[in-house]
Amino acid sequence: MGAKSGAEYVERLNAELREVWIQGQKVEGKISEHPAFRNVVRSMASLYDMQLNPATRDEMTYEEGGQRYGLSWLVPKTHDDLARRGRMMQRWARASFGMMGRTSDYLNVAIMAMSQASAYFASNHPSYAENIQAYYQYARERDLTLTHTLIAPQVNRSVSVGKLQDPYIAARVVEKNRRGVVIRGARLLATQGPIADEILVFPSTVLRNTEEDAPYSFAFAIPSSTPGLRYICRESFDYGRSHFDHPLGSRFEEMDAIVVFNDVLVPWDRVFRLEDAERCNQLHQATHAVIHMTYQVMHKNVAKCEFLLGLAEAMVDAIGIAQFQHVKEKVAEIILALETMKAFLRASEADAELDEYGVMTPAWGSLNAARNLFPKTYPRLVEIIQQLGASGLMAIPTEADWNSEIRGDLERFLQGRNIEAFDRLKLFRLAWDAALSSFGSRQVLYERFFFGDPVRMYGVLYDTYGKTPYVSRVKAFLGGEAQ
């Protein structure tokens, strides 16, 4: 089978029914035609079409055993492999200006890394190593679209999930039988969950290694159509308006959903780790999956910075504010953010090495720094767009206004320095959708917490970063002075 097309993605999505709820109603019929999902499904389909388009096929896929596969499934063995896979990621990221954070390459590379680190899974049970290897092959052959869920519901963070009054609020093991493991409870959040083939239910990194936490410790993958699995969606930020009115939200709105497990049976061959909190906490780092995932994320972040730079400069030019020093300073901030992210990404490639599993792995230091910096950088870049647009981001009539009898007023009062009113209005509606709309606000929240609590991440960075050599230099200098 190998790399799939957009049409195949949509056909499979509609054929495999899943339980999805949104605004108090269960989704019936073809999910690709539902107003909350149809536009993002089209955007996802267009990405898959790049894999089979003769003009882009060689950049998006690789051949093995006479079959073509999406490049995100590639096991990189050389620096060239890594760079080739990176170019593919960049093309997908630029297609949505980085606004789609859960394109398939994000989790594909995680499964790839885990499959190569199968020995780590064998430490829990020998069959789990076989399971993760088989799942990689299965997912690659079918070019699965994957989502994942990590976090327990925010009920009472002052205690562990095992101490909550209701032990089945957070998803946990109910029983183990000859067919598999039964799971009951809920997890947050599955981005693009309702439009994914399968869901990876992976461990959080905050499990406590106690006996009561063991039932909450697992890693497995199941189809979204599995009986008992339910997706409960937030309201859609695609309001069914035109691309003119909502240029980003009407194309790239990725749904986020609560995942409920109503005694869901997970077959044994889909279990990768079970009831081992310590190794669950280490899973992403020990397999280097987080490194490959962060590498993909950095391509998204670069694309996002590129977009905001282009957007900011277009606004500056349209309303003639380039001569002001504070404007230059603000746009320069975006330039610095872009070049910083590009430098981190390039450094991770240049310093990449084969890991203990034989996988060419980007350097973690630069990627780890980047993933800690971007959650603070992105909100500032959006703030700059708000400051540059100012009241112009409020003076944004809709397409219906433009096509009404008041068009003459709009043509006169909304023109720019060197741009007609229609094009200026489209530009400022784009800026509004990036910086002020529900879609744009969700992007800010999403980036703030992409890899988890930023404060905790900084704490982990502090605890794990090798600071000793630098301290030793200072002490050696001071020791020399004392002599």
N, C-alpha and C positions, 0 to 999 in steps of 0.2 A: 504493500500500500504506500508507505512513505509519505512525503510531503503532500498535504491536501490543498485544495483550492478553496476559495471563498464559498462557492456553491456547495461544496461537500461539507464545509463547516456548518452552513445554515441547514442543510438537509438533515445532518446528524442531530443538530440541536432540536429541530422540530420533531424528529422521530423518537427521541428518547425523552419521554415525558417525565417531568419532575414537579414536585409540589412547591409552588411559589406563591406567596401572598404579598399583596401590595395595596395599600389604602383600604384594608378591610375586605378585599376580594381575592379569591383564588384565581390565578391566571389559568384561563381555559383556552384551548386551541393552540395555534402555532405561536410560540413565544417570540419568534423573530418578527411577528406582526403586531405585537403588543406595543402600545404607544411609549411605554417606559423603556423598552429595550430595542425597538426596531432600528433606531439610528446608530447606537453603539454597535449593534450586530453588523450593520453595514460597514462601519469603520473597521471592525475586526476582520470581516470578510475581505475587505480591500487589502489588508496586510497579508492575508494568506494568498491572495491572488498574485502578489509579488513573487511568490515562490515558484509559480508555474509560468509567469510571463517571460517569453523568450528574451526580452530586453533586460530583465533583472534576475533571471533564474540562477545564473552562475554566481551572482553575488549573495543570493539568499539561501542556496542549498549546497549540499555536497553529495558526492556519489560514493557508494560503498556496496560491493557485491551486486552491481548492476541496478541498484535502486537509489533513488534520490530522497534525501532527508533534509528537513529544515536545519539550517546551520546552528541553531541554538541547541540541537541535540549532539553536536560534535564533541568528542572527547579530545581536547587540544593536547597535542604532544610537543609542539614547537612554538616558538614566538610567532612564526608566520600563521599558524593555526589560530592563535589567540587574536592576532590583528585582523585576520579574515572574519572571524566570528564577531569581532568588535565593529567592523564596518557594516555587517548585517544588522547588528543591534542599533547602530546609529541611523540607518535608513528607516527602520521601523519607528524609532523615537521621533525623528523629524517629521514623519507622516502625521503625527498628532501634536507637534510642537512640544512633546514631552508631557502632554496633558493626560495621557493614558498610562498610568503607572503599573498596570497589570497586564501588559501584553504578554503573550505566551512565553517569550524567551526568559522572563524573570524566573518562573518556576521550572522551566525545562532544564536550565543549567543547574538548578539545585538537585533535581533528580539525577542528572548526569553525574555530578560530583559524588552524590551518595552511593550510586551504583558502583563507582570505582573504589569507594571506601567501604566495600561490603564487609571487610574484616571487622570493622567497628560494630556492625550490627550483629555479627556472629558472637560477639562477646556477651550478648544478652541471650541468644539462642541460635544454634547453627542454621536453622531454617530461615531466620530473618535475613541472613546474608543472601541466601538464594532468592528470597522474595523480592528484595530491593533490586537485585540484578535483573530478575525476570520482569519486574515492573518497568524498569527503564526500557527494556527491549519492547515491551508491549506498548508503552506510551509513545516511543519513537516510531514504531511501525504504523501506528494509527494517527500520529501527529496530534495527540490529545491536547485539548485546551483545558488547562488546569487552574483551579483556584485553591486557596488554602485558608485555614483558620487556626488561630493561635491562642487567643486571649479568653479568659473566663469572664462571665458577666460581672459588672461593677456593682456588686451588692454590698459588700463590707470588706474593704481592702485592709482593714486593721487586723484581720485574721486570715489564715490560709483557707483555701477552698474546702479543705477537709474539716474545718471547724464551723462552717456555716450551719445554721439550724436545719436547713434542708440539704442533705448530702447530694441531691441530684439537681441542684441549680447548675453547677459547673458539670460539663460532660464527664462522665466517669464510667468505669466498668461495672456492669450489673452482674454479669455472670460469664463464665467461660464454659463452652460445651464442645462437643465433637466437631461441630460445624464452624465455630469461630468464637468471637468475642461480642457480647451484646453491650451497646453503649446507650446511656440515657443522660439527658441534660442538655446544656447549650454551650455555644462558643460564640465569641465576637472576633472579628467581623470578616465576612467573606466578600471581598471586592470582586465584582463580576461573577459572583457565585451562581446566580440563576442562568447565566449564559456560558457556563463551563461544562465540559464533558464530565469531569471528575473533580473531587475535592480531596486535598491532602489535609489530614487532621494531624498536625504536627505538635510537638511539645512546646509549651511556653518556656521561657528561660528563667522563670521565677518560681519553679517548683521547689518545695522544701523536701529534703531527703529524709522523710519520716515514714513510718509504716502507714499512717493515715493518708499520706499523699500518694501512695503507690497506685491506688485505683484511678487516679487522675493522670497517670504517666503513661503515654502511649504515642505511637506514630503509625498511621495507616492511611490508605487511599481507597476510596470507594466512588462508584459512579454517582452523579447528581440525581440519577433516577432511582437510587436505592430506596426500597420501601421503608417508611418511617423517618426519612430525612426531609426536613422542611426548611425552606428559606423564607424569612420574614424581612421584607425590604423596608427601607426608609422611603419617604416620598421621593419621586424622581425630580432631578434638577433639569431634566429636559421637559420643558412645559409644552411641547408640541408646537412651538412657534417656528418661524422660518429661520433659515441660516442667516438672513439679514438681521433679524432681531436677536437671536442667540447664536452667534457664529461658532462658539466653542461648545456650549451646552447641548446644542442640537446635533452635534457630531460625536462628542467624546465623553458623554456622561457615563461614567462607570458606576454601576449600582453597588451599594454596600448592603449586606444582609446579615441579620442574626441567623445562626445555624442551630436548629433544634434537632436533637436526636431522640426520637420516640422509640426506644428499644430497637435500635438499628443493629442488625447483624453484620459484623465485619468478618468475612471469611478468613481463615487462618493464612491463606496464601497472600492476603493483602495486609498482613500485620508486619511491621518493620521493627517495632520495639514495644515492649509491654512491661509495665509495673517496675520500672527501674528509673527513679527520679534523677539520680545522679548522672547517669548516662544520657537521659533525655535532655537535661540541662546543657550538656556538652555537645549534643548532636550536631548542631550547625557549625560550630567551630571545629570539632574533631574531624568532620568529613570535608571541611573547607567549602561546604555549600554556601555559607554566608559570604565568602570571598567572591565566588563567581556571581552570586546574586547582587552583591554590591557593585561589582564591575558593570553589570547590566544597568543598575540604577544610575551609575555615573553617566552613562550614555544618555539616559533620559534627562538627567539634570543639566547636562551640557546643552541638549536640545531646548530645554526650557529656558535657559539663560540666553541662548541665541534668539529665541522668539521674543523674549522681553526686551532685549537690546534693540531688535528691529522695530518692535512696537513703539518703544520709547522714542527712538530717533524719528520715526515717521510722524509721531505726534508733535515733536519739537519743530520739525520742518513745516508741518501743516499750519501751525498757528504762530510761527515766527518768533520763537523764544530762544533760539540758539545763542543769541548774543549775551545772555545773562550768565554770569559766573556760577550762580547757584544751580542753574540748569546743567551746565557743563559738568559741575561736580557730581550731580545726581546720576547723569548718564555714565560718567566715568566709573561710578560705583558698580554699575551693571557690567561694564567692560572688565573691571577687576574681578568680579565674581565669575564671569565667563572664563577668563584666562586662568584663574585659580583652579576652577574645576577641570579645565583641559589639562593643566599641568599635573594635577593629582592623577588623572586618568593616564596620561602619558608615562608618568613615573611608575605607575603600577604595571604597565606593559613592559617598560624597559628593564625593570628589576624582577620580572617574572621568573620563576624557577619551577623545575619539576618537583612536585611534592612526593611524599613517601608512597603515594599510590600510582605514581607515574603520570600524573596530570600536570600539564603546564599551567601554573597557578599564578595569577597576578599578585604583586607584592601587597601585603595586607596593610602595612604601615600607612601608606599614602591613601589607600581606600578608606581605612578606618578614620583617618583625619577628615577626609572629605564627607563621610556620612555623618560625622558629628558636627561639621561646620554648616552643611546645607540647611538643616532645620532652622537655623537662626538667620541664614542668608536669604532664603526665599521670601519670608514675610517682609523683609526690608525691601526687596526688589519690587514686590507688589505695592508696598507703600510708596515707592518712588513713582510708579505709574499713577497712583492716586494723586500725588502731589503735582505731577506734571499736568495731568488732565484737569484737576481742580473742578470748578463748576461746570466745565465742559462735559464732565462725566455724568452730569445730571441733565444737561440739555441734549437729550438723545431721544427724540420722537421715534416712533416705530415705522415699520414698512407701510402699515396701513395709513399713517399720517402722510407719508410721502406720496401715496397714491390717492390722496383726497384733494378736495378743493383748496386746502391750505398750503399746497405744495409751493406756491409762489413765495409765501412767507419763508418757508424753509430754505428755498434756493437763495433768497436774499440774505437771511440772517445767520445761516449756518455755513456759509462759504468760509474757506480758509485763506491763508496768505497766497498760496499757489495751487489751490485744490478746490474743485467744485464741491458744492454742498453735499451732493449725494455721496461722493467718495469720502468726504470728511465725516459724514454721519456714520458710514459703514466702519470707518477706522475707530471712531470713538465708541461705537457700540461694541467693537471687538475689545477695546481697552476696558470698558465697563464689565464685559463678561469675564475678562481675565482677572480683574481686581476688585469688583464690587458685588457681582451677582451671587446667587446661592452657589452656582457652579464654581465661581472664582474663590469664594470663601471656603468652600469645601477643599479646594486645592491647597489653601494655606494650612488648614487643620491637618490635612493628609500629610503634607511635608513636615510639619512640626513633629509628628509622631510616627513617621514612616518606619523607623526601626525600634520604636518604643519610647519610653519616657526619656526625654533629653537629659534630665539631671542624672538619672541612673546610668545612662550611656556615658556621660562624662566621668562618673564615678568609676565605671568599669575601665574606661580608657586610662584613668589615673592609676588604678590598681594593677593593670596589666602592662603598662608601657615600661620599657626597660630604661629607667632613669639612672641606674647605678653608675654607668660610665661617666656621666656628666657630673654627678655629685663627686665622684672620685677625682676628677680633674680640678674641681674647685678646692677640695680638701688638700690635694697635692700642692696647689699653688699657695694656699694659706700655710701649709707646712713648710714650704720653702721660704716664705717670708719670715716665719717665726725663727728659722735658723739664721 
